[in-house]
Amino acid sequence: MTTVTKKDPVFVVVQLSGGNDFMNTLVPYSNKRYYDNRKFLNIAPEDVLPLDNTLGWHPEMAPFKELYDRGMVAVVQGIGYPDSNRSHFRGMDIMHTCTPNEISTVGWLGSVLEQLDPGKENPLTGVNFGVGLPRAMSKAGVPVTSVSNLDEYGLMSGLAAEDQRDKALKIFKDMYAQAIGSGPVMDYLSRTGSDVISGADLIKVAPEKYESTVEYGDSQIAKSLRDVARVHTADLGTRVFYTQQGGYDTHANQLPSQPGLFRDLSRAVNDFFADLEEHDADDNVVMLIFSEFGRRIADNGSGTDHGSGGGAYLVGKPVVGGLYSEYPSLEPDKWAKGEDLEHTIDFRGIYGTVLEQWMGLEASPVVYGNFEQIHPFKNS
Amino acid sequence: MSSNDLKLKAHLLRRAGFGASPKELDQVADKSYEDIVEDLLHPDKAEEINMDYIKRYNPELRYPDTHPLHAGFWIWRMINTKKPLEEKIALFWHHVFATAWYKGEHTPSQIEQIETFRKNGLSNIKQILNDLAKDPAMNYWLDNCENHSDQPNENWGRELLELFSMGVGNYSEEDIKQASRAFTGWTFEQPLPLYPYGNYETKFVFDKSDHDFGEKTFLGRTGDFNGEDIIDIICEERATALFICRHLYNFFVEDEPQIPAWNIEPPRNPEAIDQMIDVLMSNDGEMLPLLRFMFNSEFFKDSMYKKVKNPCELIAGTLKLTGTYGIMPKQGEEVGKLYGIGSVMGQALMNPPTVEGWHTGHEWIDGGTLNERVNFAVNQFNDLSVPGLSDIISRLGDHVKSSELLDKCLEIIGPFELGKQAYDALNEYAEAVGDLDLTNDASIELNNEYIARMVQLILSTREYQFA
């Protein structure tokens, strides 16, 4: 690995679930085609926060623009893959497994965790914040800790009194102890139960140790990123964090809901990096923000339908800020399926960029092939 | 009646239904096992569920919209139904014919599909496949509405053979093409537009003008086949009987390897599967004789702890025990919540991940879902006022020796058995609690807490993760 960091490289993934409308995130405000197609759902030129004289940020993204202006954001324009799937689940599935042409249950970060901790020594190598483990993080036999509420995480967390909880947990441990001849599924349950307990034991120091002057907002994504910050600054050896912000499947509600989502997201990301900076813990952290697909080029009079060709963002101190790849063409003869933005870079190339240039891992066994990469890191 | 006998009945009700509360077990205590099987097989004779209160409490249920609400409502039905096998067989077919809301986002047709599984789920394989082929939710899910006489779409034709009837390796690519042609013109009536009043129901239509009436050769037979003819032929094949029986075995008896491995991995119990195939084929695809045979078989009776509970079984079974989410809902018992609980355990009902359905068995469990499963069950007994807890306590009698507490609790809430580790650990807890005098009003709260904790710990065991 050529990147110089104080500690092991850490990777934070933020998934915008539901399919974010890239064209109204980074608005091509000088392009007539944009206004021709977005008759109803457009951001007026005077409202955008200009990035340059062709592109401007959504007006609610000021805190994110601030990070960009400080050179901490690499914008990956036109991320996607051939023949984009418009189903949320399938679209997300493809982004999670890197297999557009077959159904797989092997998450790409599951494979990464397996490489990072082959001996399964630290159940906190990968930590997800949210309800339910995303497929990206799951791979058979790879322990991952999945936390829905850091302050109440762990088995028996519903038992109010701490001494009662401790007693119950001790009994739980005894009940889940491995025994010879109990069968493979019982054994599997034992292992999983033990992993959950040791993960919870380790992670509970994070809220205890953490102090910060940064005051996050009270959105869900703010809570989740604060949890990432608390665990990262506690130095528990976590290398991959995962979390998501839901609600991007806005359809007819795009006009009222997208601004709120962007407001929450951009403030939370800005606060997160301020928090890391305060703890002098930002040298080794890179964040990827992505969505499963973009929206249709033309609006449908009230909102936007599922489309393709979105945007992704790599954020952090080790990043060389700027625009990467190309903004998808708005010329009708360049549209995918006659109505979608055509992607200009494959998402597997962006994963590969992070894996090889940031994490120091070999990409092709994880993303199944070699895809064009970008070069968004300092010293790489 | 021996405890062993009751254990077997509880096992039957867990598998053919969603478990039984102690009261429900009382109701079948005097019936023979075989009679209980017959009752389960004839839901038409059982009492209808009273839905007045639940609909008054959740007025949105009157409209066939909002998928999480209706998916949660299904779990409520699993808890409260007097026809447990009707709901269980609907869940079975939902596992096999996995159709997800996320593609069409059309809730009325999803609800209707499950209702069809309730109505026809115990009938005949041929009937079930024909209804499925005409089901609007399935039709849209697998693009048969895009299957035109001049431009066939093979999605439905392929999955009908691969995932719904015969399994890979029993037909050719050409058979898929021919089958797809036979289903051209099978589509649905365009429902009224979504806006401004929400989604409307739809129904099957056969569009003659879009049907390919030409000759087809399918699995060696030739004729101007329609979809019904294709299903007739499929149902004659032993491969179909094998596939359906293996699914039934996997769902009701014992966890099998995951479906994609079925053409390479033999069944866990080939003899049982062979017997089931014979029963199904000699009864022309009728489901009742097959299920009667299966539930009364020795292999079924011997299958305790051989199947991991799916999230619906875990949720509905646990809530039957607490006596919450009943016919008369209490404050805070919104049915939509039940969908969310299932989702975080990996089973978003009416919204399976793919047409392959859910991976079952131990794949239900990972670090995240085990945490959810255990905490869910434990948290249901944090509230000492739940009716199920009072019922358990009243059944314990007046005085409980510490050496009896665990056995008695297991008897009441199972009855089921624990492995040595769990048994020893819980007896140690009982010893620490000491003998309980449940007649002493002064210690009533403390005693209730002790017993609730014992129940919580039993529900946290590995053994409780099994159906």
Interface residues (C-beta under 8 A of the other chain):
Chain A: S87 H88 F89 R90 D93 I103 T105 P123 N128 V131 G132 L133 S138 P143 V144 T145 S146 S148 G154 L155 M156 S157 G158 L159 A160 Q164 A168 I171 F172 D174 M175 Y176 A177 A179 S182 P184 V185 M186 Y188 L189 S190 T192 G193 D195 V196 G199 A252
Chain B: A100 Y102 K103 Y195 D255 V308 G340 S343 V344 G346 P353 T354 E356 H359 G361 H362 I365 D366 G367 G368 T369 L370 N371 E372 V374 N375 V378 N379 N382 G419 K420 Q421 A422 D424 A425 L426 E428 Y429 R453 Q456 L457 S460 T461 R462 Q465
